[in-house]
Amino acid sequence: MFTTIWFILRASFGWSLLILFTTIFMVNVVFRNHMPDEIIFLPLTGVALVMGISFSHVRRVRLIASKVDSSTLANRQRRQIEIPLEAGEAFELVDAAIRELPGAEDTDSAKDSLQIRAKIKRIDPYQANFVDDLKMLDFLTTKRNQILATITPGDGVGSLTLICEPERPAWTDLFLVDNGTNLENAEAITRAITRRIAERRRKEKASAAQSVTEKELTVAKLNLLHAQVEPHFLYNTLASAQLLTRADPAAADQMLGNLITYLRHSLPRTEDTASTIGEELERSIAYLDIMKIRMGARLNIQIQVPAELKALPFPMMMLQTLVENAIKHGLEPKTGGGTIWIIARQHDGNVAVTVADDGNGLGTEIGGTGIGLKNVRERLRLAYANTASFVLVGNFPSGVAATITVPVTNTTDKGEQHA
């Protein structure tokens, strides 16, 4: 209450002095020391109007801010707002909020200096008062407000200094009120910033939730793809070992040993580690040794994998898929059999592993449309996105060469690791 009374008295006092000097001037100059009786009503009427305008300003400020104090009653509003964004992002957010203010015009923003200046057309909530009607006092009136916004960079945040004021000198505040229009502008910009940050946070949460869902689906899909192992190999190996136990026990024992090695590397992993080229190569060699016993002299094996590459991460079961595909579609159906090569090379931050054979070659049945090769492509896409590749080409003079290239510095996806 005291603040309201003081505000009204201060405005009335300022206008009283102005009206008093105006009255003295009129008496001494206009009426030449002959003061009409009606002139006495001029100061009283002026003070009454000023008190009414000041009271309207107070009431409107209360409607806008729900409180009346020296800061809300002021024609010039200052806000210090911490925005939890980098300075550049904070600048763009504030710039958009100011440009969308009703009556915004002449907006000038400089991203390098992180400053925004704008002129806002003043929308008077009431009809023009007597000051506006007095053309002789037109210099005291204002048609626009102005805004100055400055962003100060911080550690991951931008500190906004916001100034909303009338487009006129500060001394005129002794006589004029803005009817809370600058308070409205400051509150509107603050609300707009809060709304935009909240909307940004909602989008981030929605994106994070979507990412979690997509990752869970990816893990499930990887596990499903990884589980699609050719069961016939296991059955055929056990059947072959059973026959060899009677005809060649030593060969049967060697086959079962290789099968144990193969199965040990094929069991699902529970630890949070990726497979390596060395581990995948050991599994594939165990498989090839089994096939060597079954195919005899029809199968030759050539391994060209440098020792320093064996510790590099490599997705599980993909090398094995290429080896099985080469045996099943390339060498086993070929009457004289042939040779299978496993080659690893490192180049430009990538490691390329190639499985080649000189078997039957590409045909209608082995053009890369089988479930094994489809799984390789899909698992590479899920685990490495666009940073890995799979190429299937014809080998010279016959056979097929399949190459998987993955980045050396990138490990397989979590889902691939647990597949």
C-alpha positions in Angstrom: 0.0 0.0 0.0 2.8 2.4 0.9 4.5 1.8 -2.4 1.3 2.5 -4.3 0.6 5.8 -2.4 4.2 6.9 -2.8 4.1 6.2 -6.6 0.9 8.2 -7.0 2.2 11.1 -4.9 5.5 11.2 -6.7 3.7 11.4 -10.1 1.3 14.0 -8.8 4.1 16.1 -7.3 6.0 16.1 -10.6 2.9 17.2 -12.6 1.9 19.7 -9.9 5.2 21.5 -10.4 4.8 21.4 -14.2 1.3 22.7 -13.9 2.3 25.4 -11.4 5.0 26.7 -13.6 2.6 26.6 -16.6 0.0 28.5 -14.5 2.5 31.2 -13.4 3.6 31.6 -17.0 0.0 32.1 -18.2 -0.8 34.6 -15.5 2.3 36.7 -16.0 2.6 36.5 -19.8 -0.7 35.6 -21.3 -3.0 37.3 -18.9 -0.5 40.0 -17.9 -1.0 39.7 -14.1 -4.7 39.6 -14.5 -5.7 36.0 -13.5 -9.2 34.9 -14.3 -11.1 33.1 -11.6 -11.3 29.9 -13.8 -7.5 29.5 -13.9 -7.5 28.2 -10.4 -9.2 25.0 -11.6 -6.4 24.2 -14.0 -3.9 22.8 -11.4 -6.6 21.0 -9.6 -8.0 19.3 -12.7 -4.5 18.4 -13.9 -3.5 16.8 -10.6 -6.8 14.9 -10.5 -6.2 13.5 -14.0 -2.6 12.6 -13.1 -3.7 10.7 -10.0 -6.3 8.8 -12.1 -3.7 7.8 -14.7 -1.3 6.8 -12.0 -4.0 4.7 -10.3 -4.8 3.0 -13.6 -1.2 2.2 -14.0 -1.0 0.6 -10.6 -4.1 -1.4 -11.1 -2.9 -2.8 -14.4 0.5 -3.7 -13.0 -1.3 -5.6 -10.3 -3.3 -7.5 -12.9 -0.2 -8.4 -14.8 2.2 -9.3 -12.0 -0.3 -10.0 -9.1 1.9 -7.8 -6.9 2.8 -4.1 -6.7 6.3 -3.0 -5.8 8.9 -0.6 -7.0 10.2 -3.1 -9.6 6.9 -3.9 -11.2 5.7 -0.3 -11.2 8.8 0.9 -13.0 8.4 1.9 -16.7 11.8 0.2 -17.4 12.1 -3.5 -16.7 15.3 -5.5 -16.3 15.6 -9.2 -16.1 18.6 -11.5 -15.6 17.8 -15.0 -16.9 20.0 -18.1 -16.9 19.3 -20.2 -20.0 20.7 -23.8 -19.8 22.0 -23.8 -23.4 25.2 -22.8 -25.1 25.4 -19.1 -25.9 24.7 -19.6 -29.6 21.6 -21.7 -29.0 20.4 -19.3 -26.3 20.8 -16.4 -28.7 18.7 -18.1 -31.4 16.0 -19.0 -28.8 15.8 -15.4 -27.4 15.9 -13.9 -30.9 12.9 -16.0 -32.0 11.0 -15.2 -28.8 11.4 -11.4 -29.3 10.5 -11.5 -33.0 7.2 -13.2 -32.1 6.1 -10.5 -29.7 2.9 -8.7 -30.7 3.9 -5.4 -32.5 7.5 -6.4 -32.9 9.2 -4.3 -35.6 12.7 -3.1 -36.5 14.4 -6.1 -35.0 18.1 -6.1 -35.3 20.2 -9.0 -34.1 24.0 -9.6 -34.2 25.0 -13.2 -33.5 28.7 -12.4 -33.2 28.1 -9.9 -30.4 25.2 -11.9 -29.0 22.9 -8.8 -28.9 19.4 -8.2 -30.0 17.7 -4.8 -30.4 14.0 -4.4 -31.2 11.3 -1.8 -31.4 7.9 -2.8 -30.2 4.8 -0.9 -31.2 3.1 0.2 -28.0 -0.5 -1.0 -27.8 -2.1 1.4 -25.3 -4.6 -0.6 -23.2 -6.7 2.5 -22.6 -7.9 5.4 -24.7 -5.5 8.2 -25.2 -5.1 10.4 -22.1 -5.0 14.1 -21.9 -1.3 14.2 -22.4 -1.7 12.6 -25.8 -4.3 15.2 -26.7 -2.0 18.1 -25.8 0.1 18.5 -28.9 2.3 21.0 -27.1 3.4 18.1 -24.8 3.8 15.7 -27.7 7.5 15.4 -26.8 6.5 13.6 -23.6 4.5 10.9 -25.3 5.8 7.7 -26.8 4.5 5.4 -29.5 6.9 2.5 -29.1 8.8 0.6 -26.5 12.3 -0.9 -27.1 14.1 -4.1 -26.1 17.8 -4.8 -25.6 18.8 -8.4 -25.0 22.4 -9.4 -24.4 23.7 -13.0 -24.0 26.8 -13.6 -21.9 28.5 -16.9 -22.6 29.1 -19.2 -19.7 30.1 -22.8 -19.0 27.4 -24.6 -20.9 24.8 -21.8 -20.2 23.9 -18.4 -21.6 23.1 -15.6 -19.2 20.5 -13.2 -20.7 20.3 -9.6 -19.6 16.9 -8.3 -20.8 16.0 -4.6 -20.8 12.5 -3.4 -21.7 11.8 0.3 -21.7 9.9 3.2 -23.4 11.5 4.8 -26.4 12.0 8.1 -24.7 14.5 9.6 -22.2 14.5 8.3 -18.6 13.7 11.7 -17.1 10.2 11.6 -18.6 9.4 8.8 -16.2 8.7 11.5 -13.6 5.6 12.5 -15.6 4.6 9.5 -17.8 3.6 5.9 -17.1 3.6 3.1 -19.7 0.5 1.3 -18.2 2.6 -1.8 -17.7 3.4 -2.4 -21.3 7.1 -3.0 -20.7 6.3 -5.3 -17.8 4.1 -7.2 -20.2 7.0 -7.4 -22.7 9.4 -8.7 -20.1 7.0 -11.2 -18.8 6.1 -12.4 -22.3 9.7 -12.9 -23.3 10.4 -14.8 -20.0 7.4 -17.0 -20.7 8.4 -17.6 -24.3 11.9 -18.7 -23.2 10.5 -21.0 -20.5 8.1 -22.5 -23.0 10.7 -23.1 -25.6 13.2 -24.6 -23.2 10.4 -26.9 -21.8 9.5 -27.9 -25.4 13.1 -28.6 -26.1 13.4 -30.8 -23.0 10.3 -32.7 -24.0 11.7 -33.4 -27.4 15.0 -34.5 -25.9 13.2 -36.8 -23.5 11.0 -38.2 -26.3 14.1 -38.7 -28.5 16.0 -40.4 -25.6 13.0 -42.7 -25.0 12.8 -43.5 -28.7 16.5 -44.2 -28.7 16.2 -46.6 -25.8 13.3 -48.4 -27.5 15.2 -48.6 -30.8 18.3 -49.9 -29.0 16.2 -52.6 -27.2 14.7 -53.6 -30.6 18.1 -53.6 -32.1 19.5 -55.9 -29.4 16.5 -58.2 -29.8 17.0 -58.3 -33.5 20.7 -58.9 -33.2 20.1 -61.8 -30.8 17.5 -63.2 -33.2 19.9 -63.0 -36.1 22.7 -64.4 -34.1 20.6 -67.4 -33.1 20.0 -68.4 -36.7 23.0 -70.9 -36.8 22.9 -73.7 -39.3 21.8 -76.8 -37.2 22.7 -79.3 -39.9 26.4 -78.9 -39.3 26.1 -80.0 -35.7 24.0 -83.1 -36.7 26.3 -84.0 -39.6 29.4 -83.6 -37.5 28.1 -85.8 -34.7 27.0 -88.4 -37.3 30.4 -88.4 -38.9 32.1 -88.7 -35.5 29.9 -91.7 -34.7 31.0 -93.5 -37.8 34.6 -92.6 -37.3 34.6 -94.1 -33.8 34.5 -97.5 -35.4 36.6 -96.9 -38.5 39.2 -94.3 -37.3 39.0 -93.5 -33.5 41.9 -91.0 -33.7 40.1 -89.0 -36.4 36.8 -89.2 -34.4 38.6 -87.9 -31.4 40.2 -85.1 -33.4 36.7 -84.2 -34.9 35.1 -84.1 -31.4 37.9 -81.9 -30.1 37.4 -79.5 -33.0 33.6 -79.6 -32.3 34.2 -78.7 -28.7 36.4 -75.8 -29.7 33.7 -74.6 -32.2 30.9 -74.9 -29.7 32.9 -73.1 -26.9 33.3 -70.1 -29.2 29.6 -70.3 -30.4 28.0 -70.1 -27.0 26.2 -66.8 -26.1 28.4 -64.3 -24.2 27.5 -62.9 -20.8 30.5 -60.7 -20.2 30.6 -57.1 -21.6 33.4 -57.7 -24.1 33.5 -57.8 -27.9 34.8 -60.7 -29.9 38.1 -60.4 -31.7 39.5 -61.5 -35.0 41.7 -64.1 -33.2 38.7 -65.7 -31.4 36.6 -65.7 -34.6 39.5 -67.2 -36.5 39.9 -70.0 -33.9 36.3 -70.9 -34.2 36.5 -70.9 -38.0 39.6 -73.0 -38.0 37.9 -75.6 -35.7 35.1 -75.7 -38.2 37.4 -76.1 -41.1 39.4 -78.8 -39.4 36.1 -80.7 -39.0 35.3 -80.2 -42.6 38.9 -81.3 -43.5 38.3 -84.6 -41.9 35.0 -85.0 -43.7 36.2 -83.8 -47.1 39.8 -85.1 -46.9 42.1 -84.0 -49.7 39.3 -82.2 -51.4 39.7 -79.3 -49.0 42.8 -77.1 -48.7 43.0 -74.2 -46.2 45.2 -71.1 -46.4 45.2 -68.6 -43.4 46.9 -65.2 -43.9 46.1 -63.2 -40.7 48.9 -61.2 -39.2 49.3 -61.8 -35.4 49.0 -58.1 -34.6 45.5 -58.0 -36.1 44.1 -60.9 -34.0 43.4 -58.7 -31.0 41.3 -56.2 -32.9 37.5 -56.2 -32.2 35.4 -58.1 -34.7 31.6 -58.9 -34.7 30.8 -62.5 -33.6 29.9 -65.3 -36.0 30.3 -63.2 -39.2 33.6 -64.7 -40.2 32.1 -68.1 -39.4 29.1 -67.4 -41.6 31.3 -66.5 -44.6 33.4 -69.6 -44.1 30.4 -71.9 -43.9 28.9 -70.2 -46.9 32.1 -70.8 -48.9 32.2 -74.5 -48.0 28.5 -75.2 -48.4 27.9 -73.3 -51.7 31.4 -73.2 -53.2 33.7 -76.2 -52.4 31.5 -79.0 -51.0 29.4 -79.3 -54.2 32.4 -79.1 -56.4 33.7 -82.5 -57.5 37.3 -81.9 -57.0 36.9 -79.6 -54.0 39.3 -76.6 -53.7 41.0 -74.1 -51.5 39.6 -71.6 -49.0 41.5 -68.5 -48.0 41.0 -66.4 -44.9 42.9 -63.1 -45.2 43.0 -60.0 -42.9 44.4 -56.6 -43.8 44.5 -53.2 -42.0 44.2 -50.0 -44.0 43.2 -46.3 -43.2 41.8 -47.1 -39.8 39.8 -50.1 -41.0 40.4 -53.8 -40.9 39.2 -56.0 -43.8 38.7 -59.7 -43.4 38.2 -61.7 -46.7 37.0 -65.3 -47.1 37.7 -66.5 -50.7 37.4 -69.8 -52.4 37.9 -71.3 -55.8 34.7 -73.2 -55.8 31.6 -73.1 -58.1 31.4 -69.3 -58.0 28.4 -67.0 -58.0 25.2 -68.5 -59.3 21.5 -68.3 -59.0 21.6 -70.2 -55.7 24.5 -68.3 -54.1 24.1 -64.7 -55.2 24.0 -63.4 -51.7 20.3 -63.9 -51.1 20.7 -66.7 -48.5 19.8 -66.2 -44.8 23.5 -66.2 -43.8 24.6 -63.3 -46.0 21.4 -61.4 -45.3 22.2 -61.7 -41.6 25.7 -60.4 -42.1 24.5 -57.3 -43.9 21.7 -56.7 -41.3 24.0 -57.2 -38.3 26.6 -54.9 -39.8 24.0 -52.2 -40.3 22.7 -52.5 -36.8 26.1 -52.6 -35.1 28.1 -50.1 -37.2 25.5 -48.1 -39.2 27.3 -46.7 -42.2 30.9 -47.2 -41.0 31.1 -50.9 -42.0 30.7 -52.6 -45.3 30.2 -56.1 -46.8 31.2 -56.9 -50.4 30.6 -60.1 -52.3 32.4 -60.5 -55.7 33.5 -63.2 -58.0 37.0 -64.7 -57.5 39.5 -65.3 -60.3 39.5 -67.7 -62.1 36.6 -69.2 -60.2 34.9 -69.0 -56.9 33.7 -66.2 -54.6 35.5 -63.6 -52.4 33.5 -62.1 -49.5 35.0 -59.1 -47.5 33.8 -57.5 -44.3 35.4 -54.1 -43.4 34.9 -52.6 -40.0 36.5 -49.6 -38.3 39.4 -50.4 -36.0 38.6 -47.8 -33.4 34.9 -48.7 -33.1 33.8 -51.7 -31.1 30.6 -53.6 -31.8 27.3 -52.5 -30.5 26.2 -53.5 -27.0 23.6 -55.7 -28.5 26.2 -57.4 -30.8 28.5 -57.9 -27.8 25.7 -59.7 -25.9 24.4 -61.5 -28.9 
